[in-house]
């Protein structure tokens, strides 16, 4: 996997339900996005990374499981200016599995929303979806 040198900002956000252990959400985020800085708020946990290397596990899952068309559809559908986003299932992330959700409700305890911002967003989408 070749990681392009493209400037970007990757933000992850997950709500914390009263029945959830915030530490488990931190683990879920760090399982999927190992190169991120995690911050805990009262009712949410967020993480930020400026490294495309943070998408290594998602990239591998997309290509190993042939999710390219599905993932591309989500990224294109949610694209606005230089930003796009997608949802990940929080419980799956806790056990280091990549499950992309079309709707937030597909993740029973709420998803991890991942937002990508870059002046070269099209190049990032092409790399994530099409480069092998």
DOFI-371346 format. One line per 2 residues: number of its first residue (from 1); their letters; for each residue x, y, z of N, C-alpha, C. Coordinates in steps of 0.2 Angstrom, whole numbers. Layout:
BEGIN
NUM = A = X,Y,Z,X,Y,Z,X,Y,Z  ...
//
This chain:
BEGIN
1 = XX = 4,-6,0,0,0,0,4,6,0  4,10,-5,7,17,-6,3,22,-3
3 = XX = 5,26,2,2,31,5,4,38,2  -1,41,-2,2,48,-5,3,53,0
5 = XX = 7,58,-2,8,63,3,4,69,1  -2,69,4,-8,74,3,-10,77,10
7 = XX = -10,83,10,-12,86,16,-19,85,17  -21,83,24,-28,82,25,-29,83,33
9 = XX = -35,83,34,-37,83,41,-43,78,42  -42,73,47,-47,68,48,-49,68,55
11 = XX = -56,69,55,-59,69,62,-64,64,63  -64,61,69,-68,56,71,-72,58,77
13 = XX = -79,56,77,-83,59,82,-88,53,84  -89,52,90,-93,47,92,-97,49,99
15 = XX = -103,49,99,-107,50,105,-106,45,110  -106,47,117,-106,42,122,-113,42,126
17 = XX = -116,36,125,-122,34,128,-121,33,135  -126,34,139,-125,33,147,-124,26,148
19 = XX = -126,21,144,-124,14,145,-117,12,143  -113,17,140,-107,15,137,-101,17,142
21 = XX = -96,13,141,-89,15,144,-85,19,140  -84,25,141,-80,29,137,-73,26,135
23 = XX = -70,23,139,-64,20,137,-64,15,132  -70,11,131,-71,6,126,-72,10,119
25 = XX = -75,16,119,-75,20,113,-69,22,111  -64,24,116,-58,26,114,-54,21,111
27 = XX = -55,15,114,-52,9,111,-54,7,104  -61,8,103,-63,7,96,-60,12,91
29 = XX = -60,18,93,-57,23,88,-49,22,87  -46,20,93,-39,19,92,-37,12,88
31 = XX = -42,7,88,-41,1,85,-41,3,77  -46,7,75,-46,9,68,-42,14,66
33 = XX = -41,19,70,-37,25,68,-31,26,73  -26,22,72,-20,22,77,-16,28,77
35 = XX = -16,32,72,-12,38,72,-16,44,73  -20,44,79,-24,50,80,-24,52,87
37 = XX = -26,58,89,-26,61,95,-33,61,98  -34,58,103,-41,57,106,-42,62,111
39 = XX = -48,64,111,-50,69,116,-57,67,119  -58,67,125,-65,66,128,-68,72,131
41 = XX = -75,72,129,-79,77,131,-84,74,135  -89,78,138,-94,75,142,-98,70,139
43 = XX = -101,71,133,-105,66,130,-103,64,123  -96,65,122,-93,63,115,-86,62,116
45 = XX = -83,58,111,-76,57,111,-74,58,103  -69,62,103,-67,64,96,-59,63,95
47 = XX = -57,62,89,-50,61,88,-49,65,81  -42,67,81,-40,70,75,-33,67,73
49 = XX = -33,67,66,-26,65,63,-25,69,57  -19,70,55,-17,73,49,-13,69,45
51 = XX = -14,62,46,-10,57,43,-14,52,39  -13,52,32,-17,47,28,-16,40,31
53 = XX = -10,39,34,-8,33,37,-14,30,41  -18,35,44,-23,33,49,-28,29,45
55 = XX = -29,29,39,-34,25,35,-31,18,33  -25,16,35,-22,10,33,-27,4,34
57 = XX = -30,3,40,-35,-2,41,-41,-2,37  -44,4,36,-50,5,32,-48,3,24
59 = XX = -42,6,22,-40,5,15,-39,-3,14  -36,-6,19,-35,-14,18,-42,-17,18
61 = XX = -47,-15,22,-53,-18,23,-57,-17,16  -57,-11,13,-60,-9,7,-57,-14,1
63 = XX = -51,-15,1,-48,-18,-4,-48,-26,-3  -47,-28,3,-47,-35,4,-54,-38,3
65 = XX = -59,-34,5,-66,-37,5,-70,-34,-1  -67,-31,-6,-70,-28,-12,-76,-23,-11
67 = XX = -75,-19,-6,-80,-14,-4,-79,-7,-8  -75,-7,-14,-73,-1,-17,-79,3,-20
69 = XX = -84,-1,-23,-90,3,-26,-94,5,-20  -95,2,-15,-100,4,-9,-97,10,-6
71 = XX = -90,9,-4,-87,15,-1,-87,21,-5  -85,20,-11,-85,26,-16,-92,29,-16
73 = XX = -97,25,-16,-104,28,-17,-105,33,-10  -103,30,-5,-104,34,2,-100,41,2
75 = XX = -94,40,0,-89,46,-1,-92,51,-6  -94,49,-11,-96,53,-16,-103,57,-14
77 = XX = -107,53,-11,-114,55,-9,-113,60,-4  -108,60,1,-107,64,6,-102,70,5
79 = XX = -100,70,-1,-95,75,-3,-98,82,-4  -95,87,-1,-97,94,-1,-91,98,-1
81 = XX = -89,102,-6,-83,106,-7,-77,101,-6  -73,103,-1,-67,99,0,-68,94,6
83 = XX = -74,92,8,-75,88,14,-80,82,12  -78,76,14,-83,71,14,-83,67,21
85 = XX = -88,62,21,-88,59,28,-91,52,27  -91,48,32,-94,41,32,-95,39,39
87 = XX = -99,34,40,-100,31,47,-97,24,47  -94,23,53,-92,16,55,-96,13,61
89 = XX = -97,7,61,-100,4,67,-96,4,73  -98,7,78,-94,7,84,-92,1,87
91 = XX = -97,-4,88,-96,-10,91,-91,-14,87  -91,-14,80,-87,-18,76,-80,-15,77
93 = XX = -79,-8,77,-73,-5,78,-69,-8,84  -73,-9,90,-71,-11,96,-67,-18,95
95 = XX = -69,-22,91,-66,-28,90,-62,-28,83  -60,-22,81,-55,-21,76,-58,-23,69
97 = XX = -64,-23,68,-68,-24,62,-70,-18,59  -70,-18,52,-72,-12,48,-79,-13,46
99 = XX = -84,-10,48,-91,-11,46,-93,-3,44  -94,-2,38,-97,4,35,-104,5,36
101 = XX = -107,10,38,-114,11,39,-117,16,34  -122,15,31,-125,20,26,-129,25,31
103 = XX = -132,23,36,-136,27,40,-134,26,47  -134,31,51,-132,31,58,-135,26,62
105 = XX = -142,24,61,-146,19,64,-143,12,63  -139,11,59,-136,4,57,-131,2,63
107 = XX = -129,7,67,-125,6,72,-129,7,79  -131,1,82,-136,2,88,-134,7,93
109 = XX = -128,8,95,-126,13,100,-124,19,97  -125,20,90,-122,26,87,-116,24,83
111 = XX = -114,28,78,-108,26,74,-102,31,76  -97,29,73,-91,34,73,-92,37,66
113 = XX = -93,44,67,-93,48,61,-86,50,59  -84,49,53,-77,50,51,-77,56,45
115 = XX = -74,61,46,-74,67,41,-67,68,39  -67,69,32,-60,70,29,-61,77,25
117 = XX = -56,81,27,-56,87,24,-49,88,20  -49,90,14,-43,91,10,-44,95,4
119 = XX = -39,100,2,-40,103,-4,-39,99,-10  -37,93,-9,-36,87,-14,-40,81,-12
121 = XX = -47,83,-10,-51,77,-8,-52,72,-13  -52,74,-19,-53,69,-25,-48,64,-25
123 = XX = -42,67,-24,-36,62,-24,-36,57,-19  -38,60,-13,-39,55,-7,-44,50,-8
125 = XX = -50,52,-11,-55,47,-13,-52,42,-18  -49,44,-23,-46,40,-28,-41,35,-25
127 = XX = -37,37,-21,-32,33,-17,-36,28,-13  -40,30,-9,-43,25,-4,-47,20,-8
129 = XX = -51,22,-13,-55,17,-17,-52,13,-22  -48,16,-26,-46,13,-33,-39,11,-33
131 = XX = -34,14,-29,-27,12,-30,-26,5,-26  -22,1,-29,-21,-5,-26,-13,-6,-24
//
